[in-house]
Amino acid sequence: MSFARAVVFLWVASARNRVLHQVRRLRQPKYLVGALVGALYVYSLILRRLGYQQEWAVVSPMARLFGEFMLGTAMLGTLLSAWALGPDRPALSFSETEVQHLFPAPVSRRELLHFKLARALGGAAVGALAATVFVSRVLTPHPVLFFLGTTVTLATVSLHVTAASFMRTRLARRGTSGTVVRWVLLTAVCALLIGAAMEALSHHPFPEEGWDPLMLRQWVLALSTSPALWPGRALVALPLAQDVGAFLRRLPLGLGLLAVHYAWVMKAAVPFEESAVGRAEERARLREQLAQRGGRSLPPRTSAPPFRLAAVGRPEVAILWKNLIAGRRTGSVGRLVVAALLGGGVAVAASGESPGEALAQLSGFLSPLCGGFAVLLCFFGPSAVRMDLRMDLPRLEQLRALPLTGRQVVAAELAAPALLLGAAQVGLLGVAVGGAVWRAEGWNEPWVALGLGAVWLLPAVTLGGLFVQNAAVVLFPAWLPPEGERARGLEAIGQRLLTLVGTMVVLLVGMLPAAFLAAVVGFGLYQLLDAGVWALPFAGFTAALVLVTEVALGIVALGHAFDQLDVSVEGTGVTS
């Protein structure tokens, strides 16, 4: 049997066995309920639309322009993140079955690489189908062309991520010099992007008062046509073709980028077998809850701990220390922020304007961006930053064996992500308020008062979201996959929806008393003491105090549930 036929047999057999396994799991109520919810969700969003013809949605030119700009920016951000985030090792992941059957076989490294690239092309087609179902009607009247173009684009991005991982591996092997080269290049790219945004803002400045959609449209149009954003614009050009003629004209560029990235991957390929074996062993260790480590092609990064543990002290501090060290694994985000700030400084220096004018333009661009990102961290931060009970899900029995009460364990597990996200939000709010004050060229009371209120409120809301995420681990451990696992199927979709809805309901219920007391305090200070905008910090502090009190009471109750937890009965989310 040829290698190609063996690969097809492997894919068909794996798909059949996965479906049979998921069908057998429906005997358990938790999977049956999740499957029913997931099926209703898929029917309401996808299948119901296929039962009748729908015309192309008519949207305004402004909305279409903004959508195209956001898609191009998202593609550019994906390319940039491939060089900034993640470990310095080949981005090729093989399952245990593939490692056991393909690596010892008489198969060349080039054939193994083609095998993974073919899998990536299949994943690109699936992603393109999902994008066609959900967003194609808004962007183009030709869903078939959108599907074909999106498949080419996603395949190109996948090849770029693979090639970037190969280049990062090569640079990492050069030691400090390779790291310096990579981050200097990233800083230069950030400088180009920020410089393009500042140039567009200098030609089309936002009005000081009021809201002018025309100025925003001109700024977006100027920025989207900037040469600095050409890679993102080139990637989305093919899917956004409005007719067959435009699609055929843009097809050579799309296929050319795909061919260039394929040649790049083949040329930059590094030995990946050891890394793939290590990652497969790491996943197996998580599933089987073993203690030994998997092999890696590169030694793990070591860095100084955030602080030194004393010989004596509160024992739960050790859990905080451990989780903060785990958070250092994603430290590339912080380095990317530093690169962006350095790039902003380079862009300001190269703008050719006076320092005051350049900084005013930079603050006008960064202030709303930092403020909006600080708010978004309340919603996405608790689910993204997982150095808490979710990370320790496969080791719940070891946590219960520690000489700590459940309340101490839960509080210590919540502390690390709460501190990291809270510090990030405070820093972002400081940049946003400072930029607003700088741009106003004087004391700006509304911005300062709003910033002081948000400094208390946003970290408290984030803490509430973290509590809900960790409460799900204690109360429903079998519903959550451990770190490193990826649940699939309709039941997984339904479980995620139920978890999301439950999180939103709990957060809304918990915020009602906080909002009520904050409104009473803020309205009272505004009316009785004529505090004006300075009632906002006191209202934000009141709401934050109520939320923190609720979380503290919840930690006590959740600690009691943790003491009563029987992992052998509940399971840990590992499916077998």
C-alpha positions in Angstrom: 0.0 0.0 0.0 1.3 3.4 -1.0 1.7 6.2 1.6 -1.1 8.2 0.0 -3.5 5.3 0.3 -2.4 4.6 3.9 -3.1 8.2 4.8 -6.6 8.1 3.2 -7.3 4.9 5.1 -6.1 6.6 8.4 -8.3 9.6 7.9 -11.4 7.6 7.0 -10.9 5.2 9.9 -10.3 8.0 12.4 -13.4 9.9 11.3 -15.5 6.7 11.6 -14.2 5.8 15.0 -14.6 9.4 16.2 -18.3 9.4 15.2 -18.9 6.0 16.8 -17.2 7.2 20.0 -19.3 10.4 20.2 -22.5 8.4 19.6 -21.7 6.0 22.4 -21.1 8.9 24.8 -24.7 10.1 24.3 -25.7 7.4 26.8 -24.4 9.8 29.5 -26.9 12.6 30.4 -24.2 15.4 30.4 -23.3 14.6 26.8 -26.9 14.0 25.7 -28.0 17.4 27.0 -25.0 19.1 25.4 -25.7 17.3 22.0 -29.3 18.4 22.0 -28.3 22.1 22.7 -25.6 21.9 20.1 -27.9 20.4 17.5 -30.5 23.2 18.1 -27.7 25.7 17.8 -26.4 24.3 14.5 -30.0 24.0 13.1 -30.9 27.6 14.0 -27.7 29.1 12.5 -27.0 26.8 9.6 -29.5 24.2 8.6 -32.5 26.5 8.9 -30.9 28.9 6.4 -30.5 26.2 3.8 -34.2 25.5 3.6 -35.0 28.6 1.6 -33.3 31.1 -0.7 -31.9 34.3 0.8 -30.9 37.3 -1.2 -27.6 39.1 -0.6 -27.9 41.2 2.5 -27.9 44.9 1.6 -25.5 46.8 4.0 -24.3 50.3 3.9 -20.9 51.1 2.1 -19.6 52.3 5.5 -20.4 49.0 7.2 -18.8 47.0 4.3 -15.7 49.2 4.3 -15.3 48.7 8.0 -15.9 45.0 7.7 -13.2 44.6 5.0 -10.8 46.7 7.1 -11.4 44.6 10.2 -10.8 41.4 8.2 -7.6 42.6 6.7 -6.4 43.8 10.1 -7.3 40.4 11.6 -5.3 38.6 9.0 -2.3 41.0 9.6 -2.6 40.4 13.3 -2.6 36.6 12.7 0.6 36.9 10.7 2.2 39.1 13.4 1.2 36.8 16.2 2.8 33.9 14.5 6.2 35.6 15.0 5.5 37.0 18.5 3.4 34.4 20.4 3.9 30.8 21.3 6.9 28.6 21.8 9.9 28.6 19.6 9.4 25.1 18.1 7.9 23.8 14.8 4.1 24.3 14.7 3.4 20.7 13.6 1.3 18.6 15.9 1.0 14.8 15.4 -1.3 12.6 17.4 -0.1 9.5 19.3 -1.4 7.2 16.6 0.3 9.2 13.9 3.6 9.2 15.8 3.4 5.4 16.4 2.5 4.4 12.9 4.0 7.0 10.6 7.4 7.9 12.3 8.8 4.3 12.3 7.4 3.7 8.7 9.6 4.1 5.6 8.4 7.6 5.1 10.6 10.6 4.4 10.4 13.9 6.3 9.1 15.6 3.2 6.2 13.2 2.9 5.4 13.7 6.6 5.4 17.5 6.0 3.1 17.1 3.0 0.8 14.9 5.2 0.4 17.7 7.7 0.0 20.4 5.1 -2.8 18.4 3.5 -4.5 18.2 6.9 -4.1 22.0 7.2 -5.7 22.4 3.8 -8.6 20.4 4.9 -8.9 22.5 8.1 -8.8 25.6 5.9 -11.7 24.3 3.8 -13.8 23.6 6.9 -13.0 27.1 8.3 -13.9 28.6 4.9 -17.2 26.7 4.9 -18.1 28.1 8.3 -17.2 31.6 7.3 -19.3 31.3 4.1 -22.3 30.2 6.1 -22.1 33.0 8.7 -20.6 36.1 7.0 -20.6 35.7 3.2 -24.1 37.2 2.8 -22.9 40.5 4.2 -19.7 40.8 2.2 -20.4 39.3 -1.2 -23.3 38.1 -3.4 -21.3 35.1 -4.6 -20.9 32.6 -1.7 -19.1 30.0 -3.9 -16.4 32.5 -4.9 -16.2 33.5 -1.2 -15.7 29.9 -0.2 -13.0 29.3 -2.7 -11.2 32.5 -2.0 -11.4 32.0 1.8 -10.0 28.5 1.4 -6.9 29.9 -0.4 -6.5 32.6 2.1 -6.7 30.4 5.2 -4.4 27.8 3.6 -1.9 30.6 2.9 -2.1 31.8 6.5 -1.6 28.3 7.8 1.5 27.9 5.7 2.8 31.2 7.0 2.3 30.1 10.6 4.2 26.9 9.9 7.0 28.7 8.1 7.2 31.3 10.9 7.6 28.5 13.5 10.4 27.0 11.5 12.2 30.4 11.3 11.6 31.0 15.0 13.2 27.6 15.7 16.2 28.5 13.6 16.6 31.9 15.4 16.1 30.3 18.8 19.0 27.9 18.1 21.2 30.9 17.6 20.6 32.0 21.2 20.4 35.7 22.3 21.4 37.0 18.9 18.5 35.2 17.2 16.0 36.5 19.8 17.3 40.1 19.3 16.9 39.8 15.6 13.3 38.6 15.8 12.2 41.3 18.2 14.0 44.1 16.4 12.1 43.1 13.2 8.8 42.9 15.2 9.4 46.4 16.6 10.1 47.7 13.1 6.8 46.2 11.9 4.9 47.7 14.8 6.5 51.1 14.0 5.3 50.8 10.4 1.8 50.0 11.5 1.6 52.7 14.1 3.2 55.2 11.7 0.6 54.4 9.1 -2.2 55.0 11.6 -0.7 58.3 12.7 -0.3 59.4 9.1 -3.9 58.6 8.4 -4.9 60.5 11.5 -2.8 63.5 10.6 -4.6 63.8 7.2 -8.0 63.0 8.6 -8.1 64.0 12.3 -11.1 63.2 14.4 -13.2 66.2 15.4 -12.6 67.5 18.9 -16.3 67.7 19.6 -19.2 65.6 18.2 -19.1 62.5 16.1 -18.6 62.6 12.3 -19.0 59.3 10.5 -17.6 60.8 7.4 -14.2 61.5 9.1 -14.1 58.0 10.4 -14.8 56.6 7.0 -12.0 58.7 5.5 -9.6 57.7 8.2 -10.4 54.0 7.7 -10.1 54.3 4.0 -6.7 56.1 4.2 -5.4 53.5 6.7 -6.7 50.5 4.7 -4.9 51.7 1.6 -1.6 52.3 3.4 1.3 50.2 2.1 1.9 49.0 5.6 -1.4 47.1 5.6 -0.8 45.5 2.1 -0.3 41.9 3.4 -3.7 41.9 5.1 -5.3 43.6 2.2 -3.8 41.1 -0.3 -5.0 38.1 1.8 -8.6 39.2 1.9 -8.8 40.5 -1.7 -9.7 37.2 -3.2 -12.6 36.2 -0.8 -14.1 39.7 -1.1 -14.3 39.7 -4.9 -17.7 41.1 -5.9 -18.0 39.3 -9.3 -16.4 36.5 -11.3 -14.2 39.0 -13.3 -12.7 40.5 -10.1 -12.2 37.0 -8.7 -10.3 35.9 -11.8 -8.2 39.0 -11.8 -7.2 38.5 -8.1 -6.8 34.7 -8.4 -3.1 34.8 -9.7 -2.1 36.9 -6.7 -3.8 34.6 -4.2 -2.4 31.4 -5.8 1.0 33.1 -6.1 1.1 33.9 -2.4 0.0 30.3 -1.7 2.8 28.9 -3.9 5.4 31.3 -2.4 4.5 30.2 1.2 4.6 26.5 0.2 8.1 27.0 -1.2 9.1 28.9 1.9 7.8 26.0 4.2 9.8 23.5 2.1 12.9 25.6 2.2 12.8 26.6 5.9 11.8 23.2 7.2 13.7 22.0 10.3 13.7 18.6 11.9 10.4 18.3 13.7 10.2 14.7 14.7 11.5 15.1 18.2 9.3 18.1 18.9 6.2 16.2 17.5 7.0 13.2 19.7 7.4 15.5 22.7 4.1 17.2 22.2 2.3 13.8 21.7 3.8 12.6 24.9 2.8 15.8 26.7 -0.8 15.4 25.6 -0.8 11.7 26.6 0.5 12.7 30.0 -2.3 15.2 30.5 -4.9 12.6 29.6 -3.4 9.9 31.8 -2.4 12.3 34.6 1.1 11.0 34.7 4.0 12.8 36.4 6.8 12.4 33.9 7.5 15.1 31.3 7.5 14.7 27.5 10.5 15.2 25.3 11.1 18.5 23.6 13.4 19.6 20.7 14.4 22.7 22.6 14.9 23.0 26.4 12.1 24.8 28.1 12.6 28.5 28.8 13.8 29.3 32.3 13.3 32.6 34.0 13.6 34.1 37.4 10.6 33.5 39.6 8.4 36.5 40.4 9.5 36.4 44.0 11.3 34.1 46.3 9.3 31.9 48.6 10.2 32.2 52.3 10.9 29.0 54.3 7.9 29.8 56.5 4.7 31.6 55.8 1.2 31.1 54.5 1.1 27.9 52.5 -1.4 29.1 49.9 1.2 31.6 48.7 3.0 28.6 47.1 0.0 28.0 44.8 0.0 31.7 43.8 3.8 31.5 43.2 3.3 28.4 41.0 0.6 29.9 39.0 2.5 33.1 38.4 5.4 31.1 37.1 2.9 29.3 34.8 1.7 32.6 33.6 5.3 33.5 32.4 4.8 30.9 29.6 2.6 33.4 27.8 5.0 36.2 28.4 5.3 36.8 24.7 2.1 38.9 25.0 3.9 41.3 27.2 6.9 41.4 24.9 4.6 42.1 22.0 3.2 45.1 23.9 6.7 46.3 24.6 7.5 46.0 20.9 4.4 47.9 20.0 5.3 50.7 22.4 8.8 50.8 21.0 7.4 50.8 17.6 5.2 53.8 18.6 8.2 55.6 19.8 10.1 54.9 16.5 7.0 56.1 14.6 6.8 59.3 16.6 10.5 60.0 16.1 10.3 59.3 12.3 7.1 61.3 11.8 9.0 64.5 11.1 6.6 66.6 13.2 7.1 68.3 16.5 7.2 66.1 19.6 4.0 67.6 20.9 2.0 67.2 17.7 3.3 63.6 17.2 2.5 62.6 20.8 -1.0 64.2 20.5 -1.7 62.1 17.4 -0.4 59.0 19.1 -2.5 59.6 22.2 -5.6 60.2 20.1 -5.0 56.7 18.5 -3.9 54.8 21.7 -6.4 56.2 24.2 -9.6 54.7 22.9 -7.7 51.5 21.9 -6.3 51.0 25.4 -9.6 51.9 27.1 -11.6 49.5 24.9 -9.1 46.7 25.4 -9.3 47.2 29.2 -13.0 46.7 29.0 -12.7 43.7 26.7 -10.4 42.0 29.2 -13.4 41.8 31.6 -15.2 39.5 29.1 -12.4 37.6 27.4 -9.7 37.7 30.0 -11.3 35.2 32.5 -11.7 32.6 29.8 -8.3 33.2 28.2 -6.0 33.3 31.2 -6.2 29.8 32.7 -3.5 29.6 35.3 -6.0 28.6 38.0 -8.1 25.5 38.8 -8.7 24.9 35.1 -4.9 24.4 34.6 -4.8 22.1 37.6 -7.9 20.2 36.6 -6.0 16.9 36.0 -4.4 17.3 39.5 -7.4 18.0 41.6 -6.7 15.0 43.8 -3.2 16.3 44.5 -4.7 19.7 45.4 -7.1 18.1 47.8 -4.2 16.2 49.5 -2.5 19.5 50.4 -2.7 20.6 54.1 -5.0 23.4 53.0 -8.7 24.1 53.3 -10.9 24.3 50.2 -11.3 28.0 50.8 -7.5 28.6 50.8 -7.0 26.5 47.7 -9.8 28.3 45.7 -8.6 31.8 46.9 -5.0 31.0 46.0 -5.9 29.7 42.5 -8.0 32.8 41.8 -5.2 35.2 43.0 -2.7 34.8 40.1 -5.0 35.4 37.1 -6.8 38.2 39.0 -3.5 40.0 39.8 -2.2 39.6 36.2 -5.5 40.8 34.5 -6.0 43.5 37.1 -2.5 44.9 36.6 -3.0 44.9 32.8 -6.3 46.7 33.1 -4.9 49.3 35.5 -2.0 49.9 33.1 -4.2 50.2 30.1 -6.5 52.6 31.8 -3.5 54.7 32.9 -2.4 55.0 29.3 -5.9 55.8 28.1 -6.5 58.5 30.7 -3.0 59.9 30.3 -3.4 60.1 26.5 -6.8 61.9 26.9 -5.4 64.4 29.3 -2.4 65.0 27.0 -4.7 65.5 24.0 -6.9 67.9 25.9 -3.7 70.0 26.8 -5.0 70.5 30.3 -6.9 69.0 33.2 -9.7 66.8 31.8 -12.0 66.1 34.7 -14.5 63.7 33.0 -11.8 61.5 31.7 -9.9 61.4 35.0 -13.1 60.7 37.0 -14.2 58.0 34.6 -10.7 56.4 34.7 -10.6 56.4 38.5 -14.0 54.7 38.6 -13.0 52.1 36.0 -9.8 51.4 37.9 -11.9 49.9 40.8 -14.7 48.4 38.7 -13.0 46.6 35.8 -10.7 44.4 37.9 -13.6 43.5 40.2 -15.8 42.5 37.2 -12.8 40.4 35.9 -12.5 38.8 39.4 -16.2 37.8 39.2 -15.7 36.2 35.8 -12.7 34.3 37.1 -14.8 33.1 40.0 -17.5 31.8 37.7 -15.0 30.0 35.5 -13.4 28.3 38.5 -16.8 27.5 40.1 -17.6 25.4 37.0 -14.4 23.4 37.6 -15.4 22.5 41.2 -19.2 22.0 40.6 -19.0 20.4 37.1 -15.5 19.0 36.6 -16.6 16.4 34.1 -17.9 19.0 31.8 -14.6 20.8 31.3 -11.6 19.4 29.3 -8.3 19.7 31.1 -5.6 22.1 29.8 -4.3 20.8 26.5 -7.4 18.8 25.6 -9.9 19.9 22.9 -13.4 18.5 23.0 -15.2 18.1 19.7 -18.7 17.3 18.4 -22.2 18.6 18.9 -22.1 17.8 22.6 -19.0 19.9 23.1 -20.7 22.8 21.3 -23.7 22.5 23.5 -21.7 22.3 26.7 -19.8 25.4 25.7 -23.0 27.2 25.1 -24.5 26.1 28.4 -21.3 27.2 30.2 -21.4 30.6 28.4 -25.0 31.2 29.2 -24.5 30.1 32.8 -21.5 32.5 33.1 -23.5 35.4 31.8 -26.5 34.7 34.0 -24.4 34.4 37.1 -22.4 37.6 36.3 -25.6 39.5 35.6 -27.3 38.4 38.8 -24.1 39.2 40.8 -23.8 42.6 39.3 -27.4 43.7 40.0 -26.8 44.5 43.7 -23.5 46.2 42.8 -25.2 48.3 40.1 -28.0 49.3 42.5 -25.7 50.4 45.3 -23.4 52.2 42.9 -26.4 54.0 41.4 -27.6 55.0 44.9 -24.1 56.3 46.0 -23.4 58.0 42.7 -26.8 59.7 42.4 -26.7 60.7 46.1 -23.3 62.4 45.7 -24.3 64.0 42.5 -27.6 65.4 43.8 -26.9 66.1 47.5 -23.3 67.1 47.6 -23.1 68.4 44.0 -20.0 66.3 43.3 -20.6 66.3 39.5 -18.4 63.9 37.6 -16.4 63.1 40.8 -19.3 60.9 41.9 -18.1 58.3 39.3 -15.0 57.1 41.3 -17.1 56.6 44.4 -19.8 54.8 42.5 -17.1 52.6 40.8 -15.6 51.9 44.2 -19.0 50.9 45.7 -19.7 48.6 42.9 -16.3 47.0 43.1 -16.6 46.6 46.9 -20.0 44.8 46.5 -18.6 42.5 43.8 -15.5 41.6 45.8 -17.7 40.9 48.8 -19.8 38.6 46.7 -16.8 36.8 45.4 -15.4 36.4 48.9 -18.7 34.8 50.1 -18.6 32.7 47.0 -15.1 31.5 47.7 -16.2 30.3 51.2 -19.1 28.3 49.7 -16.9 27.1 46.8 -14.2 26.0 49.3 -16.8 23.9 51.1 -17.8 22.3 47.8 -14.1 21.7 47.0 -13.7 19.8 50.3 -16.7 17.6 49.4 -15.5 17.0 45.8 -15.0 13.3 44.8 -13.0 13.3 41.6 -13.3 9.6 41.2 -17.1 10.0 40.8 -17.3 13.3 38.9 -14.4 12.7 36.6 -12.1 15.3 35.3 -13.3 15.9 31.8 -11.0 13.4 30.2 -12.9 11.4 27.7 -11.9 7.8 27.0 
